[in-house]
Amino acid sequence: MTELVYPWEHTRRYNDFPSHFRKKFNGRVQKVSVDAGFTCPNRDGTKALNGCSYCNNKTFQPDYCRLENSILEQIEQGIDFYSKKYPAMKFLAYFQAYSNTYAELSVLKERYEEALGHPKIIGLVLGTRPDCVNTEILDYLAELSNDYYVMVEYGVESVQDETLNRINRGHLFAEAKWAITETARRGIHTCAHLILGLPGETRADLLNQARTISKLPVENLKLHQLQIHKGTRMAVEFKRQPGDFRLFSAEEYIDLVVDYLELLDPRIVVERFVSQAPPGMLIAPKWGLKNFEFVAKLEKRLAERNTWQGRLFG
């Protein structure tokens, strides 16, 4: 029997990020994380001081991302690590820590252009919040995108305003819709980050999220399961009222993601399904699965159910 080829023109049952990037760049491309010293309006007092209730930035920052190192020094260390295995690899500077468009335009230009000054950097990925961009910043990024690959990765987290208020996000979904639409309209690549399992959201809410995101010009999507991290306000809430939280087992989450993928626009590239906090910082859930092990289980479940991304889309 001939294996089905999907709209993304390969035989995996979802539009996966590595295949998409290898095809786009005709080779391997790796993000190199950078901490450029930005902060967040939800931490500096502009909107709040304690940040989002789930957030501990230390859970995802590589060791070499230290502010005592310049942007170029951080990039050099990251490139050295990956180049040993893949000498011909291309690199994107990934401004990951906190909100990387939250500064005056002159500051943004200085820091982005320092990264782009490295001869092996071919573009930027900017992690930020939807309320930390404006037309001036987006117009500048559009100019950069004429010569470099530029993606803005927005922390959307939920499409429900009630949830966004509960987790102290500091913005509503309307701001995410505006930011994503205006970014895409300028020809800048877009990515949305969403958490599955935030308190108060039902399975029906999460599946409706897939339909809602599919209506926006989102190019890439990052999903991950809700995790309770030490040192967060959510950890305190979880200790006081664990019944408010619905933490998925790995098997439950796999089935949820399969249902989610079925409803998702097949044009959206799925970059990630799960997140892994360092074991010493994770309270729950503790699955004991690495990312590649989760993906293998997910692909097996997609095959068992004979389904794929976008099967129920439209």
Disulfide bonds with the S-S distance in Angstrom:
none
